Amino acid sequence: MARMIFVNLPVTDLDRSKAFYEALGFRNEPKFSNENAAMMQLSDEIAVMLLTHQFYSTFTPRPIAPPHGTSQVLLCISCDSPEEVDRITDAAKAAGGKTDLSPIDQTKGGPMYGRDFEDPDGHQWEPMWMDPTFAEQGAHPVETVEA
């Protein structure tokens, strides 16, 4: 069996969240969905589990962090082209998400192209494309940030 990743997200309105992710091209898997959770397949190996706050709380004693106005994780989706980056981000906006929130370079034509959006619950996603030739060169030096 292939190794999979399941991203578990607490949501305030399960039906609204399912509709949002379906508008982006995720597929609902009914076998693992009910009134408390919805499994949304991005690919054969990646699924997003949308969990009501009450159900999410059964997995951890920690409080649910408010995603609006704070950041704990950035969820990056690799894309096959800059156009796919735009398609996903534009679909997020049309489905009620907020887009282009980060001060990132959105100029096409460079070795990397990305945008970002928030789902209705404030979870931040970053569709991103990387030129295959650039990717073959490996990681570039990490920029240092003065504290």
MDTraj code that builds the backbone (N, CA, C; nanometers):
import mdtraj as md
import numpy as np

residues = "MET ALA ARG MET ILE PHE VAL ASN LEU PRO VAL THR ASP LEU ASP ARG SER LYS ALA PHE TYR GLU ALA LEU GLY PHE ARG ASN GLU PRO LYS PHE SER ASN GLU ASN ALA ALA MET MET GLN LEU SER ASP GLU ILE ALA VAL MET LEU LEU THR HIS GLN PHE TYR SER THR PHE THR PRO ARG PRO ILE ALA PRO PRO HIS GLY THR SER GLN VAL LEU LEU CYS ILE SER CYS ASP SER PRO GLU GLU VAL ASP ARG ILE THR ASP ALA ALA LYS ALA ALA GLY GLY LYS THR ASP LEU SER PRO ILE ASP GLN THR LYS GLY GLY PRO MET TYR GLY ARG ASP PHE GLU ASP PRO ASP GLY HIS GLN TRP GLU PRO MET TRP MET ASP PRO THR PHE ALA GLU GLN GLY ALA HIS PRO VAL GLU THR VAL GLU ALA".split()
xyz = np.array([
    [0.0844, -0.1178, 0.0000],
    [0.0000, 0.0000, 0.0000],
    [0.0893, 0.1247, 0.0000],
    [0.0533, 0.2208, -0.0809],
    [0.1281, 0.3465, -0.0877],
    [0.1090, 0.4248, 0.0413],
    [0.2118, 0.4944, 0.0829],
    [0.2017, 0.5804, 0.2007],
    [0.1153, 0.7006, 0.1636],
    [0.0271, 0.7378, 0.2556],
    [-0.0631, 0.8492, 0.2311],
    [-0.0421, 0.9567, 0.3363],
    [-0.0893, 1.0768, 0.3068],
    [-0.0938, 1.1836, 0.4055],
    [-0.2384, 1.2304, 0.4166],
    [-0.2817, 1.2475, 0.5414],
    [-0.4151, 1.2975, 0.5698],
    [-0.3986, 1.4285, 0.6462],
    [-0.4424, 1.5374, 0.5873],
    [-0.4392, 1.6680, 0.6525],
    [-0.5745, 1.6840, 0.7211],
    [-0.5724, 1.6940, 0.8535],
    [-0.6955, 1.7065, 0.9307],
    [-0.7204, 1.8531, 0.9636],
    [-0.8355, 1.9046, 0.9207],
    [-0.8683, 2.0451, 0.9418],
    [-0.9992, 2.0588, 1.0185],
    [-0.9993, 2.1355, 1.1277],
    [-1.1251, 2.1621, 1.1960],
    [-1.2050, 2.2658, 1.1173],
    [-1.3342, 2.2406, 1.1002],
    [-1.4189, 2.3318, 1.0226],
    [-1.5457, 2.3644, 1.1019],
    [-1.5987, 2.4829, 1.0775],
    [-1.7190, 2.5256, 1.1502],
    [-1.8480, 2.4855, 1.0791],
    [-1.8427, 2.4655, 0.9483],
    [-1.9610, 2.4291, 0.8707],
    [-1.9182, 2.3230, 0.7699],
    [-1.9448, 2.1973, 0.8001],
    [-1.8957, 2.0862, 0.7195],
    [-1.9474, 2.0919, 0.5757],
    [-2.0752, 2.1181, 0.5562],
    [-2.1298, 2.1234, 0.4197],
    [-2.0662, 2.2355, 0.3381],
    [-2.0487, 2.3535, 0.3992],
    [-1.9852, 2.4653, 0.3295],
    [-1.8421, 2.4291, 0.2915],
    [-1.7692, 2.3658, 0.3816],
    [-1.6308, 2.3287, 0.3543],
    [-1.6214, 2.2226, 0.2448],
    [-1.7106, 2.1247, 0.2472],
    [-1.7121, 2.0235, 0.1405],
    [-1.7344, 2.0901, 0.0052],
    [-1.8308, 2.1789, -0.0024],
    [-1.8597, 2.2479, -0.1290],
    [-1.7401, 2.3297, -0.1749],
    [-1.6715, 2.3958, -0.0819],
    [-1.5536, 2.4746, -0.1154],
    [-1.4462, 2.3861, -0.1774],
    [-1.4121, 2.2763, -0.1124],
    [-1.3056, 2.1900, -0.1631],
    [-1.3461, 2.1182, -0.2920],
    [-1.4716, 2.0839, -0.3066],
    [-1.5177, 2.0257, -0.4336],
    [-1.5014, 2.1262, -0.5472],
    [-1.5250, 2.2553, -0.5197],
    [-1.5089, 2.3587, -0.6229],
    [-1.3633, 2.3721, -0.6675],
    [-1.2697, 2.3300, -0.5821],
    [-1.1274, 2.3343, -0.6172],
    [-1.0813, 2.2090, -0.6897],
    [-1.1680, 2.1090, -0.6989],
    [-1.1324, 1.9860, -0.7682],
    [-1.1060, 1.8672, -0.6776],
    [-1.1230, 1.8846, -0.5462],
    [-1.1112, 1.7711, -0.4547],
    [-1.2348, 1.6830, -0.4731],
    [-1.2193, 1.5538, -0.4480],
    [-1.3308, 1.4588, -0.4631],
    [-1.3687, 1.4043, -0.3256],
    [-1.4962, 1.4113, -0.2927],
    [-1.5426, 1.3559, -0.1661],
    [-1.5416, 1.2037, -0.1733],
    [-1.4920, 1.1402, -0.0684],
    [-1.4940, 0.9943, -0.0563],
    [-1.6019, 0.9579, 0.0455],
    [-1.7208, 0.9182, -0.0036],
    [-1.8340, 0.8918, 0.0863],
    [-1.8073, 0.7817, 0.1888],
    [-1.7210, 0.6843, 0.1590],
    [-1.6935, 0.5757, 0.2532],
    [-1.6357, 0.6275, 0.3847],
    [-1.5716, 0.7432, 0.3802],
    [-1.5085, 0.7994, 0.4994],
    [-1.5646, 0.9384, 0.5318],
    [-1.6927, 0.9549, 0.5055],
    [-1.7603, 1.0820, 0.5321],
    [-1.8918, 1.0543, 0.6035],
    [-1.9248, 1.1432, 0.6966],
    [-2.0536, 1.1356, 0.7656],
    [-2.0887, 1.2754, 0.8160],
    [-2.1756, 1.2867, 0.9151],
    [-2.2174, 1.4186, 0.9631],
    [-2.1080, 1.4892, 1.0438],
    [-2.0006, 1.4188, 1.0793],
    [-1.8915, 1.4769, 1.1576],
    [-1.7634, 1.5007, 1.0792],
    [-1.7510, 1.4345, 0.9640],
    [-1.6252, 1.4400, 0.8896],
    [-1.6498, 1.4159, 0.7414],
    [-1.5599, 1.4686, 0.6607],
    [-1.5646, 1.4431, 0.5166],
    [-1.4219, 1.4246, 0.4671],
    [-1.3997, 1.3126, 0.3989],
    [-1.2700, 1.2875, 0.3380],
    [-1.2731, 1.3445, 0.1967],
    [-1.1815, 1.4377, 0.1710],
    [-1.1732, 1.5032, 0.0408],
    [-1.0404, 1.4643, -0.0237],
    [-1.0465, 1.3874, -0.1325],
    [-0.9266, 1.3364, -0.2002],
    [-0.8700, 1.4407, -0.2947],
    [-0.7417, 1.4727, -0.2764],
    [-0.6686, 1.5566, -0.3700],
    [-0.6000, 1.4690, -0.4733],
    [-0.5469, 1.3557, -0.4287],
    [-0.4828, 1.2575, -0.5170],
    [-0.4948, 1.1222, -0.4489],
    [-0.4382, 1.0193, -0.5100],
    [-0.4438, 0.8868, -0.4490],
    [-0.3711, 0.8818, -0.3150],
    [-0.2736, 0.9700, -0.2963],
    [-0.1924, 0.9673, -0.1752],
    [-0.2235, 1.0794, -0.0756],
    [-0.3025, 1.1781, -0.1151],
    [-0.3259, 1.2937, -0.0288],
    [-0.4760, 1.3168, -0.0116],
    [-0.5154, 1.3257, 0.1159],
    [-0.6558, 1.3534, 0.1463],
    [-0.6633, 1.4604, 0.2551],
    [-0.7657, 1.5420, 0.2466],
    [-0.7945, 1.6401, 0.3505],
    [-0.9173, 1.5888, 0.4254],
    [-0.9013, 1.5761, 0.5564],
    [-1.0123, 1.5348, 0.6403],
    [-1.0723, 1.6596, 0.7027],
    [-1.1933, 1.6916, 0.6635],
    [-1.2657, 1.8050, 0.7196],
    [-1.3422, 1.7532, 0.8405],
    [-1.3124, 1.8062, 0.9581],
    [-1.3707, 1.7556, 1.0819],
    [-1.4439, 1.8675, 1.1551],
    [-1.5665, 1.8405, 1.1977],
    [-1.6363, 1.9394, 1.2795],
    [-1.5519, 1.9651, 1.4041],
    [-1.5672, 2.0810, 1.4634],
    [-1.4882, 2.1139, 1.5829],
    [-1.5082, 2.0101, 1.6923],
    [-1.6312, 1.9668, 1.7133],
    [-1.6593, 1.8685, 1.8183],
    [-1.5850, 1.7380, 1.7907],
    [-1.5880, 1.6903, 1.6676],
    [-1.5205, 1.5646, 1.6336],
    [-1.3686, 1.5816, 1.6374],
    [-1.3177, 1.6932, 1.5850],
    [-1.1739, 1.7205, 1.5876],
    [-1.1219, 1.7140, 1.7317],
    [-1.2006, 1.7661, 1.8255],
    [-1.1602, 1.7707, 1.9659],
    [-1.1476, 1.6325, 2.0292],
    [-1.2019, 1.5297, 1.9665],
    [-1.1862, 1.3944, 2.0211],
    [-1.0469, 1.3378, 1.9925],
    [-0.9692, 1.4029, 1.9057],
    [-0.8368, 1.3537, 1.8696],
    [-0.7250, 1.4202, 1.9489],
    [-0.7527, 1.5328, 2.0144],
    [-0.6497, 1.6053, 2.0879],
    [-0.7123, 1.6835, 2.2029],
    [-0.6415, 1.6896, 2.3158],
    [-0.6929, 1.7716, 2.4257],
    [-0.6591, 1.9200, 2.4090],
    [-0.5784, 1.9526, 2.3102],
    [-0.5390, 2.0925, 2.2880],
    [-0.6545, 2.1724, 2.2294],
    [-0.6613, 2.3008, 2.2620],
    [-0.7674, 2.3842, 2.2036],
    [-0.7430, 2.4054, 2.0547],
    [-0.8495, 2.4243, 1.9815],
    [-0.8401, 2.4517, 1.8381],
    [-0.7965, 2.5962, 1.8201],
    [-0.6866, 2.6155, 1.7509],
    [-0.6352, 2.7501, 1.7267],
    [-0.7243, 2.8217, 1.6261],
    [-0.7497, 2.9495, 1.6478],
    [-0.8289, 3.0241, 1.5500],
    [-0.7433, 3.0542, 1.4265],
    [-0.7751, 2.9977, 1.3092],
    [-0.6903, 3.0185, 1.1924],
    [-0.6980, 3.1593, 1.1344],
    [-0.8089, 3.2298, 1.1557],
    [-0.8181, 3.3666, 1.1069],
    [-0.7290, 3.4558, 1.1924],
    [-0.6346, 3.5233, 1.1293],
    [-0.5485, 3.6162, 1.2000],
    [-0.4251, 3.5549, 1.2627],
    [-0.4113, 3.4232, 1.2575],
    [-0.2922, 3.3558, 1.3086],
    [-0.2426, 3.2593, 1.2016],
    [-0.1217, 3.2085, 1.2209],
    [-0.0681, 3.1107, 1.1262],
    [0.0063, 3.0030, 1.2030],
    [-0.0242, 2.8789, 1.1728],
    [0.0467, 2.7676, 1.2339],
    [0.1033, 2.6757, 1.1261],
    [0.0366, 2.6707, 1.0108],
    [0.0804, 2.5825, 0.9039],
    [0.0428, 2.6441, 0.7695],
    [0.1290, 2.6250, 0.6700],
    [0.0992, 2.6632, 0.5321],
    [0.0911, 2.5343, 0.4518],
    [-0.0180, 2.5136, 0.3824],
    [-0.0405, 2.3911, 0.3076],
    [-0.0129, 2.4181, 0.1602],
    [0.0957, 2.3639, 0.1107],
    [0.1380, 2.3901, -0.0265],
    [0.0933, 2.2760, -0.1179],
    [0.0367, 2.3115, -0.2324],
    [-0.0070, 2.2148, -0.3328],
    [0.0802, 2.2334, -0.4559],
    [0.1489, 2.1284, -0.4989],
    [0.2274, 2.1405, -0.6211],
    [0.1333, 2.1403, -0.7416],
    [0.1673, 2.2205, -0.8404],
    [0.0863, 2.2328, -0.9621],
    [0.1731, 2.2045, -1.0839],
    [0.1098, 2.1602, -1.1908],
    [0.1817, 2.1254, -1.3135],
    [0.2163, 2.2454, -1.4003],
    [0.1559, 2.3619, -1.3717],
    [0.1803, 2.4799, -1.4548],
    [0.1375, 2.6055, -1.3794],
    [0.1872, 2.7218, -1.4222],
    [0.1379, 2.8469, -1.3630],
    [-0.0132, 2.8641, -1.3840],
    [-0.0627, 2.8147, -1.4952],
    [-0.2062, 2.8260, -1.5229],
    [-0.2882, 2.7456, -1.4216],
    [-0.2349, 2.6301, -1.3790],
    [-0.3054, 2.5517, -1.2780],
    [-0.3062, 2.6254, -1.1432],
    [-0.1963, 2.6947, -1.1109],
    [-0.1921, 2.7781, -0.9905],
    [-0.3065, 2.8788, -0.9954],
    [-0.3204, 2.9470, -1.1078],
    [-0.4264, 3.0467, -1.1232],
    [-0.5645, 2.9824, -1.1174],
    [-0.5812, 2.8660, -1.1795],
    [-0.7113, 2.7991, -1.1820],
    [-0.7568, 2.7652, -1.0400],
    [-0.6671, 2.7062, -0.9602],
    [-0.7034, 2.6675, -0.8241],
    [-0.7323, 2.7918, -0.7390],
    [-0.6471, 2.8925, -0.7499],
    [-0.6655, 3.0138, -0.6700],
    [-0.7930, 3.0870, -0.7102],
    [-0.8187, 3.0959, -0.8398],
    [-0.9410, 3.1616, -0.8866],
    [-1.0650, 3.0833, -0.8455],
    [-1.0563, 2.9498, -0.8466],
    [-1.1687, 2.8664, -0.8024],
    [-1.1940, 2.8882, -0.6536],
    [-1.0869, 2.9037, -0.5759],
    [-1.1027, 2.9302, -0.4326],
    [-1.1760, 3.0616, -0.4099],
    [-1.1400, 3.1630, -0.4863],
    [-1.2065, 3.2937, -0.4725],
    [-1.3544, 3.2826, -0.5109],
    [-1.3818, 3.2148, -0.6212],
    [-1.5201, 3.1999, -0.6678],
    [-1.6048, 3.1196, -0.5691],
    [-1.5389, 3.0311, -0.4926],
    [-1.6111, 2.9483, -0.3958],
    [-1.6204, 3.0140, -0.2577],
    [-1.5741, 3.1387, -0.2454],
    [-1.5885, 3.2115, -0.1202],
    [-1.4625, 3.2261, -0.0386],
    [-1.3487, 3.1823, -0.0912],
    [-1.2231, 3.1974, -0.0188],
    [-1.1624, 3.3348, -0.0410],
    [-1.0661, 3.3686, 0.0426],
    [-0.9893, 3.4920, 0.0262],
    [-0.8595, 3.4556, -0.0445],
    [-0.8188, 3.5390, -0.1406],
    [-0.7012, 3.5048, -0.2196],
    [-0.5934, 3.6119, -0.2125],
    [-0.4721, 3.5695, -0.2491],
    [-0.3558, 3.6583, -0.2626],
    [-0.3348, 3.7426, -0.1369],
    [-0.3198, 3.6743, -0.0240],
    [-0.3052, 3.7398, 0.1051],
    [-0.1603, 3.7692, 0.1421],
    [-0.0672, 3.6917, 0.0896],
    [0.0735, 3.7048, 0.1280],
    [0.1490, 3.7929, 0.0313],
    [0.2523, 3.8595, 0.0805],
    [0.3339, 3.9454, -0.0061],
    [0.4362, 3.8624, -0.0836],
    [0.3855, 3.7763, -0.1737],
    [0.4751, 3.6944, -0.2546],
    [0.4750, 3.7455, -0.3972],
    [0.5839, 3.7196, -0.4680],
    [0.5941, 3.7612, -0.6080],
    [0.5031, 3.6727, -0.6916],
    [0.4095, 3.7334, -0.7582],
    [0.3151, 3.6580, -0.8393],
    [0.3408, 3.6775, -0.9881],
    [0.4638, 3.7142, -1.0225],
    [0.4983, 3.7374, -1.1612],
    [0.5276, 3.6054, -1.2308],
    [0.4553, 3.5800, -1.3370],
    [0.4825, 3.4594, -1.4143],
    [0.6120, 3.4805, -1.4923],
    [0.6760, 3.3703, -1.5260],
    [0.7968, 3.3774, -1.6063],
    [0.9225, 3.3455, -1.5283],
    [0.9152, 3.3426, -1.3962],
    [1.0302, 3.3076, -1.3141],
    [1.0369, 3.1572, -1.2931],
    [1.1355, 3.1105, -1.2147],
    [1.1494, 2.9669, -1.1932],
    [1.0431, 2.9091, -1.0998],
    [0.9769, 2.9961, -1.0225],
    [0.8708, 2.9516, -0.9337],
    [0.7537, 3.0497, -0.9440],
    [0.6340, 2.9965, -0.9306],
    [0.5152, 3.0810, -0.9345],
    [0.4151, 3.0268, -0.8347],
    [0.3714, 3.1112, -0.7444],
    [0.2751, 3.0680, -0.6459],
    [0.1814, 3.1793, -0.6065],
    [0.0690, 3.1397, -0.5559],
    [-0.0287, 3.2311, -0.4995],
    [-0.0800, 3.1669, -0.3714],
    [-0.1734, 3.2292, -0.3048],
    [-0.2282, 3.1674, -0.1852],
    [-0.3751, 3.2018, -0.1695],
    [-0.4404, 3.1222, -0.0845],
    [-0.5802, 3.1476, -0.0523],
    [-0.6112, 3.0904, 0.0847],
    [-0.7188, 3.1421, 0.1432],
    [-0.7736, 3.0884, 0.2674],
    [-0.9055, 3.0210, 0.2361],
    [-0.9285, 2.9058, 0.2993],
    [-1.0603, 2.8444, 0.2890],
    [-1.1560, 2.9206, 0.3814],
    [-1.2854, 2.8869, 0.3842],
    [-1.3795, 2.9625, 0.4669],
    [-1.3463, 2.9631, 0.6163],
    [-1.2670, 2.8649, 0.6625],
    [-1.2293, 2.8604, 0.8031],
    [-1.0950, 2.9266, 0.8308],
    [-1.0305, 2.9820, 0.7277],
    [-0.9059, 3.0541, 0.7470],
    [-0.7793, 2.9725, 0.7296],
    [-0.7908, 2.8452, 0.6874],
    [-0.6725, 2.7630, 0.6633],
    [-0.6051, 2.8116, 0.5352],
    [-0.4735, 2.8358, 0.5423],
    [-0.4020, 2.8960, 0.4298],
    [-0.3363, 2.7897, 0.3417],
    [-0.3675, 2.7982, 0.2134],
    [-0.3144, 2.7074, 0.1115],
    [-0.2302, 2.7867, 0.0121],
    [-0.1286, 2.7210, -0.0443],
    [-0.0402, 2.7848, -0.1418],
    [-0.0216, 2.6941, -0.2639],
    [-0.1013, 2.7125, -0.3686],
    [-0.0721, 2.6414, -0.4931],
    [0.0590, 2.6969, -0.5499],
    [0.1483, 2.6082, -0.5940],
    [0.2778, 2.6531, -0.6430],
    [0.3289, 2.5662, -0.7563],
    [0.3889, 2.6328, -0.8550],
    [0.4532, 2.5653, -0.9681],
    [0.6023, 2.5968, -0.9625],
    [0.6839, 2.4953, -0.9950],
    [0.8279, 2.5156, -1.0029],
    [0.8766, 2.4625, -1.1375],
    [0.9553, 2.5443, -1.2078],
    [1.0135, 2.5040, -1.3354],
    [1.0947, 2.3761, -1.3135],
    [1.0678, 2.2700, -1.3910],
    [1.1388, 2.1433, -1.3709],
    [1.2906, 2.1570, -1.3815],
    [1.3397, 2.2430, -1.4693],
    [1.4841, 2.2630, -1.4826],
    [1.5407, 2.3238, -1.3552],
    [1.4700, 2.4204, -1.2996],
    [1.5100, 2.4821, -1.1740],
    [1.5081, 2.3789, -1.0612],
    [1.4049, 2.2961, -1.0597],
    [1.3912, 2.1948, -0.9546],
    [1.5064, 2.0944, -0.9595],
    [1.5537, 2.0605, -1.0788],
    [1.6641, 1.9654, -1.0921],
    [1.7921, 2.0182, -1.0289],
    [1.8071, 2.1500, -1.0208],
    [1.9280, 2.2097, -0.9649],
    [1.9343, 2.1942, -0.8131],
    [1.8239, 2.1623, -0.7515],
    [1.8221, 2.1443, -0.6073],
    [1.7881, 2.2720, -0.5337],
    [1.7957, 2.2614, -0.4023],
    [1.7573, 2.3727, -0.3158],
    [1.8516, 2.4901, -0.3329],
    [1.7950, 2.6085, -0.3290],
    [1.8760, 2.7289, -0.3331],
    [1.9063, 2.7711, -0.1900],
    [2.0062, 2.8548, -0.1672],
    [2.0412, 2.8949, -0.0304],
    [1.9224, 2.9588, 0.0408],
    [1.9068, 2.9223, 0.1653],
    [1.8010, 2.9799, 0.2473],
    [1.8423, 3.1214, 0.2866],
    [1.7516, 3.2139, 0.2689],
    [1.7798, 3.3528, 0.3072],
    [1.7734, 3.3636, 0.4586],
    [1.8675, 3.4369, 0.5158],
    [1.8666, 3.4540, 0.6603],
    [1.7813, 3.5743, 0.6972],
    [1.7180, 3.5636, 0.8100],
    [1.6343, 3.6708, 0.8608],
    [1.6967, 3.7178, 0.9913],
    [1.7200, 3.8476, 1.0009],
    [1.7767, 3.9057, 1.1233],
    [1.6696, 3.9040, 1.2315],
    [1.7075, 3.8597, 1.3507],
    [1.6120, 3.8555, 1.4627],
    [1.6007, 3.9901, 1.5295],
])
top = md.Topology()
chain = top.add_chain()
for i, resn in enumerate(residues, 1):
    res = top.add_residue(resn, chain, resSeq=i)
    for name in ("N", "CA", "C"):
        top.add_atom(name, md.element.get_by_symbol(name[0]), res)
traj = md.Trajectory(xyz[None], top)
